[in-house]
Amino acid sequence: MSPLMEASETRSEKIMLCPPGTLSVEQRLKLLEELVGRLGAKRATEKLGISRASLYRYLNRQREIPEELDPRLCMEFGDDELLAVLSNKQLLESAGVLKDGRLNIPLLIALIDAAMQNEEAKQVILKRFLTQYKEELQELLAQTIPRIELHWDKGFEKWLTEKKSKPITGRTLKDYKNIWSTCLQGKVLGWHLLKQLEGSKMLCRDNKYHPTGWVRQVFRHYIRYLYVQGKLDWDTYTRLLLAIPGRRYKKKLDQKPIREEDVQKTLQILRERRPDIYLVYLLMIYSGTRFEHVVSSLKSWRPDETLYVEYLKSNIKRLTCLETHCRYYLGKETDIKPAAFMFFPRKLLTVIEEYKSRIPSRHRIYKVAVKKLGVLAPKYMRIFGIRLMDAAMEDDVYKFILGKFSELTVTGGKYLWLLKKADEAYPQYIEYVNRKLNLNEPETP
């Protein structure tokens, strides 16, 4: 589109947003004073097509600013500035939703539906509603949750002690059963229970108020169990985990300072003396993937494998490579320690092929790197990488890369949208990491 056509389109949008008669007397005066302050009297009169004498009379309230100047005044200000001046009622009237005090509900619904067809607009609207109207939304969404009575059974107990990701010990199982029998047994999954779990304490069977930290933890385990059993769909599962955060939800990554110079020194030592461990450390920084998942993925490297993903109802290839980077699908989104993809620069692919069969065990890596060479422990590489992601990417995108779907409401459509956004943002993240750590593109063993 030519610049002339773009300017014409912008002008039309402004006229639609601010037709004659939209602004109040005070709003016109405020915009006029702001315009004169920015451009000066001479240029302001040229922009508005009025005389210097008229401008003087308008500013000194000797004459009211005519309604016909509303579109011309609005044209000189950005959308954000204009929306800050206009009231909600004026915006509804300019869109035709509100006329003579009556709300045009069909038009309002049509506008919302049209906006929701655009994925970017949809995410903005959803984020706005989650921020401003979280309680009202949760109450409405709770009405769609299946009515399930909470009962401890042998299946749940077996799942807790035998699940692939961090099975619990017998002592923890005993504690969980006590918490369950006191605070959760027989309760019904719904809005009332969610409201109790949201607070710091809840009234339990013994007629005492108990802290909800551990209760929430057991509840989240049960939600995962219901999802694995097929009793909850993916959307309900993610909504419940989002509504009821775990005990350590507010733990901050920056509790322990990690200096860039220590990370650079660690990488330099490993590159020179242990290129196999250096590869593991690089992958943690570039992907934010956990130490255990990086090591296990390299040891079981299967780039040609295809997996069926239940909540997407489609197959996903393990390894997908684009021009600048690759992503290796880990398929652990619903584990206690979630991991969906391991993103890494494409130039590391040849290094992975060279060293994948020589990667030591986690215990051996820790012993060699930390105790023998005296470098930073592996977990600090991941924490450092997550901090860099947090600084360089949008919140939803970097959480998606880390596989933290429990903190997002991810449907199939949003999954593909976030995957696209991640692929678009990741090349800039590679450059950001290389610049921060003085690496090449990237520096390889």
Solvent accessible surface area in square Angstrom, and as a share of the most:
residue,aa,sasa,rsa
1,M,146,0.65
2,S,49,0.32
3,P,111,0.70
4,L,146,0.73
5,M,116,0.52
6,E,93,0.42
7,A,60,0.46
8,S,63,0.41
9,E,84,0.38
10,T,66,0.38
11,R,116,0.42
12,S,56,0.36
13,E,97,0.44
14,K,15,0.06
15,I,65,0.33
16,M,140,0.63
17,L,44,0.22
18,C,0,0.00
19,P,46,0.29
20,P,78,0.49
21,G,40,0.38
22,T,19,0.11
23,L,5,0.03
24,S,52,0.33
25,V,67,0.38
26,E,102,0.46
27,Q,26,0.12
28,R,13,0.05
29,L,12,0.06
30,K,124,0.52
31,L,5,0.02
32,L,1,0.00
33,E,90,0.40
34,E,79,0.36
35,L,2,0.01
36,V,30,0.17
37,G,70,0.67
38,R,113,0.41
39,L,48,0.24
40,G,31,0.30
41,A,33,0.25
42,K,134,0.57
43,R,126,0.46
44,A,0,0.00
45,T,10,0.06
46,E,115,0.51
47,K,90,0.38
48,L,1,0.00
49,G,60,0.58
50,I,33,0.17
51,S,60,0.39
52,R,142,0.52
53,A,51,0.40
54,S,17,0.11
55,L,5,0.02
56,Y,129,0.49
57,R,91,0.33
58,Y,13,0.05
59,L,55,0.27
60,N,74,0.38
61,R,149,0.54
62,Q,116,0.52
63,R,115,0.42
64,E,123,0.55
65,I,12,0.06
66,P,49,0.31
67,E,91,0.41
68,E,108,0.48
69,L,4,0.02
70,D,0,0.00
71,P,18,0.12
72,R,85,0.31
73,L,1,0.00
74,C,0,0.00
75,M,53,0.24
76,E,48,0.22
77,F,8,0.03
78,G,36,0.35
79,D,83,0.43
80,D,118,0.61
81,E,69,0.31
82,L,0,0.00
83,L,82,0.41
84,A,89,0.69
85,V,27,0.15
86,L,10,0.05
87,S,50,0.32
88,N,121,0.62
89,K,117,0.50
90,Q,22,0.10
91,L,46,0.23
92,L,64,0.32
93,E,75,0.34
94,S,27,0.17
95,A,55,0.43
96,G,34,0.33
97,V,2,0.01
98,L,27,0.14
99,K,150,0.63
100,D,130,0.67
101,G,61,0.59
102,R,195,0.71
103,L,88,0.44
104,N,66,0.34
105,I,96,0.49
106,P,101,0.64
107,L,59,0.29
108,L,54,0.27
109,I,92,0.47
110,A,55,0.42
111,L,79,0.39
112,I,82,0.42
113,D,75,0.39
114,A,64,0.50
115,A,35,0.27
116,M,55,0.25
117,Q,151,0.67
118,N,84,0.43
119,E,50,0.22
120,E,113,0.51
121,A,32,0.25
122,K,54,0.23
123,Q,17,0.08
124,V,97,0.56
125,I,42,0.21
126,L,68,0.34
127,K,111,0.47
128,R,143,0.52
129,F,88,0.37
130,L,72,0.36
131,T,95,0.55
132,Q,93,0.41
133,Y,102,0.39
134,K,92,0.39
135,E,107,0.48
136,E,98,0.44
137,L,45,0.23
138,Q,20,0.09
139,E,78,0.35
140,L,107,0.53
141,L,63,0.31
142,A,8,0.07
143,Q,135,0.60
144,T,89,0.52
145,I,19,0.09
146,P,53,0.33
147,R,201,0.73
148,I,30,0.15
149,E,87,0.39
150,L,1,0.00
151,H,79,0.35
152,W,45,0.16
153,D,63,0.33
154,K,162,0.68
155,G,34,0.33
156,F,0,0.00
157,E,35,0.16
158,K,122,0.52
159,W,43,0.15
160,L,0,0.00
161,T,46,0.27
162,E,112,0.50
163,K,18,0.08
164,K,203,0.86
165,S,23,0.15
166,K,129,0.55
167,P,66,0.41
168,I,25,0.13
169,T,87,0.50
170,G,57,0.55
171,R,180,0.66
172,T,37,0.22
173,L,25,0.12
174,K,130,0.55
175,D,58,0.30
176,Y,8,0.03
177,K,84,0.35
178,N,82,0.42
179,I,36,0.18
180,W,3,0.01
181,S,57,0.37
182,T,37,0.22
183,C,5,0.03
184,L,0,0.00
185,Q,53,0.24
186,G,32,0.31
187,K,54,0.23
188,V,46,0.27
189,L,5,0.02
190,G,16,0.15
191,W,62,0.22
192,H,140,0.63
193,L,4,0.02
194,L,7,0.03
195,K,78,0.33
196,Q,39,0.17
197,L,0,0.00
198,E,67,0.30
199,G,32,0.31
200,S,94,0.61
201,K,121,0.51
202,M,4,0.02
203,L,82,0.41
204,C,8,0.05
205,R,154,0.56
206,D,65,0.34
207,N,127,0.65
208,K,129,0.55
209,Y,144,0.55
210,H,53,0.24
211,P,90,0.56
212,T,1,0.00
213,G,21,0.20
214,W,123,0.43
215,V,4,0.02
216,R,38,0.14
217,Q,40,0.18
218,V,0,0.00
219,F,1,0.00
220,R,30,0.11
221,H,6,0.03
222,Y,10,0.04
223,I,1,0.00
224,R,23,0.09
225,Y,15,0.06
226,L,3,0.01
227,Y,36,0.14
228,V,86,0.49
229,Q,94,0.42
230,G,64,0.61
231,K,117,0.50
232,L,8,0.04
233,D,85,0.44
234,W,21,0.07
235,D,47,0.24
236,T,5,0.03
237,Y,6,0.02
238,T,0,0.00
239,R,46,0.17
240,L,2,0.01
241,L,4,0.02
242,L,47,0.23
243,A,10,0.08
244,I,0,0.00
245,P,35,0.22
246,G,13,0.12
247,R,76,0.28
248,R,160,0.58
249,Y,114,0.43
250,K,181,0.77
251,K,129,0.54
252,K,138,0.59
253,L,69,0.34
254,D,92,0.48
255,Q,124,0.55
256,K,98,0.42
257,P,112,0.70
258,I,20,0.10
259,R,141,0.51
260,E,58,0.26
261,E,95,0.42
262,D,41,0.21
263,V,0,0.00
264,Q,51,0.23
265,K,129,0.55
266,T,3,0.02
267,L,5,0.02
268,Q,111,0.49
269,I,39,0.20
270,L,0,0.00
271,R,90,0.33
272,E,120,0.54
273,R,147,0.54
274,R,62,0.23
275,P,39,0.24
276,D,13,0.07
277,I,0,0.00
278,Y,1,0.00
279,L,0,0.00
280,V,0,0.00
281,Y,0,0.00
282,L,0,0.00
283,L,0,0.00
284,M,0,0.00
285,I,0,0.00
286,Y,0,0.00
287,S,1,0.01
288,G,1,0.01
289,T,8,0.05
290,R,51,0.19
291,F,33,0.14
292,E,51,0.23
293,H,13,0.06
294,V,0,0.00
295,V,6,0.03
296,S,53,0.34
297,S,7,0.05
298,L,2,0.01
299,K,110,0.46
300,S,50,0.32
301,W,22,0.08
302,R,104,0.38
303,P,30,0.19
304,D,121,0.63
305,E,57,0.25
306,T,76,0.44
307,L,47,0.23
308,Y,126,0.48
309,V,9,0.05
310,E,100,0.45
311,Y,35,0.13
312,L,28,0.14
313,K,135,0.57
314,S,50,0.32
315,N,100,0.51
316,I,26,0.13
317,K,106,0.45
318,R,26,0.10
319,L,24,0.12
320,T,43,0.25
321,C,40,0.24
322,L,65,0.32
323,E,158,0.71
324,T,63,0.37
325,H,2,0.01
326,C,0,0.00
327,R,29,0.10
328,Y,4,0.01
329,Y,7,0.03
330,L,14,0.07
331,G,35,0.34
332,K,66,0.28
333,E,16,0.07
334,T,40,0.23
335,D,41,0.21
336,I,47,0.24
337,K,63,0.27
338,P,20,0.13
339,A,5,0.04
340,A,0,0.00
341,F,5,0.02
342,M,0,0.00
343,F,0,0.00
344,F,0,0.00
345,P,2,0.01
346,R,110,0.40
347,K,124,0.52
348,L,0,0.00
349,L,36,0.18
350,T,102,0.59
351,V,11,0.07
352,I,0,0.00
353,E,79,0.35
354,E,97,0.44
355,Y,22,0.09
356,K,62,0.26
357,S,102,0.66
358,R,136,0.50
359,I,8,0.04
360,P,20,0.13
361,S,56,0.36
362,R,120,0.44
363,H,140,0.63
364,R,113,0.41
365,I,0,0.00
366,Y,95,0.36
367,K,100,0.42
368,V,5,0.03
369,A,0,0.00
370,V,38,0.22
371,K,146,0.62
372,K,146,0.62
373,L,23,0.12
374,G,60,0.58
375,V,14,0.08
376,L,40,0.20
377,A,12,0.09
378,P,3,0.02
379,K,117,0.49
380,Y,37,0.14
381,M,0,0.00
382,R,35,0.13
383,I,36,0.18
384,F,10,0.04
385,G,0,0.00
386,I,1,0.00
387,R,52,0.19
388,L,10,0.05
389,M,0,0.00
390,D,76,0.39
391,A,75,0.58
392,A,42,0.33
393,M,19,0.09
394,E,102,0.46
395,D,68,0.35
396,D,26,0.13
397,V,3,0.01
398,Y,18,0.07
399,K,36,0.15
400,F,0,0.00
401,I,1,0.00
402,L,11,0.06
403,G,0,0.00
404,K,47,0.20
405,F,2,0.01
406,S,22,0.14
407,E,44,0.20
408,L,7,0.03
409,T,45,0.26
410,V,0,0.00
411,T,46,0.27
412,G,29,0.28
413,G,47,0.45
414,K,20,0.08
415,Y,1,0.00
416,L,114,0.56
417,W,41,0.14
418,L,0,0.00
419,L,23,0.11
420,K,126,0.54
421,K,46,0.19
422,A,0,0.00
423,D,21,0.11
424,E,95,0.43
425,A,29,0.23
426,Y,0,0.00
427,P,27,0.17
428,Q,110,0.49
429,Y,1,0.00
430,I,3,0.02
431,E,95,0.43
432,Y,45,0.17
433,V,0,0.00
434,N,11,0.05
435,R,157,0.57
436,K,64,0.27
437,L,6,0.03
438,N,117,0.60
439,L,22,0.11
440,N,103,0.53
441,E,90,0.40
442,P,8,0.05
443,E,39,0.17
444,T,36,0.21
445,P,59,0.37
